[in-house]
């Protein structure tokens, strides 16, 4: 061989050996469209060198590190930042048994578990070379949905307890020219108000410190768009939610190399966790979806994932219902309820839901000052007990469900008299409560048993019971647990105690539908939703408000999980209220007996329409067509997976003179080659359609669109789209 040829072959061989070595040092975490590439550095640290669109040739991932701006010392892009070599926000901070506060983690091993055809899990073990501390990073990959759940487990074998000062679930790295954070804020009845800003250098923190739940001021959900603000159908958008119903903290740090470091997990506020030798600390999961086609696609991925893998019975049906909260509040008796059961049937919904106020004898629950905790039927209101009502419901051909708030107690209750040490409160300070109630100390196994028995008892006494609404109205003040040895563990152990009870209940009652309510939408997160079939988005059921609230929740949660009730909030006609509630899990909370004959007929027909299109709403793909924030009318549609049946909801959101829809709105998600009959449904008795009904191709509907003709007098319009064969 010629000398030059030899040189080329040798160079190629050397290059390929180097490449293979570099390749071996890479840990790819790949979904259908994306890849996170972790790299074991020469000195054994684990860094993130890439998170983005998947490359066709895996061998090329090794080069990405040279193309992005990373810090020369390999510190800012640590895959799980410790404290020793760190200059930025850490993912983990520890006080060792000897008081030393340094953490430096080096790569040990990796494993991949194949869980199913579509799901696998990558585990990467890290260890501190000086202290006997191990961290394993877990990435559960939902390949087809482009969704990843990430969390970590921490364990040590030091001589005494160590203190975890910080223990993030995930430490991600995003690389772009600019980062746009869409976050949410709120208050009671003002949930999910979006705000968007470009992140600047330094740290932006989103967090909560409410103890019993994640939200009232800030939900544990957000999105980040790369290079430009969040758009519905284009651009890179990451959607994330922390699966934790307690205090959370997200730190979004644009670092000195212009990368975005995202550190997410439990809030370490007042929570320096004391960990025994050999005990494993598992963080909650951060779930995220990255799309290159805007927030719309990311949300459809997240919704699909939630239905398949997270929410209880996510691929099953949901029950329509009549709730009595707003029609009776605490003021009811057996006769009134018997009438409401008949109304449930008349209306045509599946279930009657008895709300707060059915319990307490020594301290009857006639308002929110007394009785909470005493879960025995109030004899004056319900002399024949819940069992009688369940049977009555059966006779009327409907199901029966009930409200509970088992984590809480009024000081005016027999439970409090017996167990003052079961409540969360400071022994030496003035009492301070929300809604006149204390939080029960769920870190205490006796309290866990009590809460389990409360709900379990309802089921074994009333086997026909078909539904639970689980409420949680108070946040935590004056945090102190008479049970905990280490007060710093309490916030974390409370949520773990709650999950333990819920897991026990779910093991015994795997499919019973349960609604998760928390004084409105305080507990809407995937940590809790793994035990529930649906959530209560807000006590604000004013339908115009709900258009906005439901719109924003829908980015993170599927419609079948959103319990939308028609109530008497607001001035909109019943049609608008029902049309809005239909874009989710439909329920009613109105006095049926006070509906006019036309109103009743409208509701009955709307429930039938809802059932006819429920497959699309519950299990189909959701497309946001026109946002209520930038348009006079909001428009949204759901298409079933077979692309054969779809429903489009349109709501006027601007009451100024002559506002409405003057152009067709392009539909999405249909099959261009199919023919669809387009028909206005949910028409109020006596009114006629205002749209151009007819049969059109999917191509036409997605290219030209449909004008729903939303105007004053036609403030909400629902359109059915049915394949014609
Ligand atoms: C708060 C909930 O959000 C309401 O729907 C209702 O169930 C009340 N609690 C009952 O006290």
Boltz pocket constraint, residues with backbone or C-beta under 6 A from the ligand:
constraints:
  - pocket:
      binder: B
      contacts: [[A, 325], [A, 355], [A, 356], [A, 403], [A, 471], [A, 473], [A, 517], [A, 518], [A, 519], [A, 520], [A, 536], [A, 539]]
      max_distance: 6.0
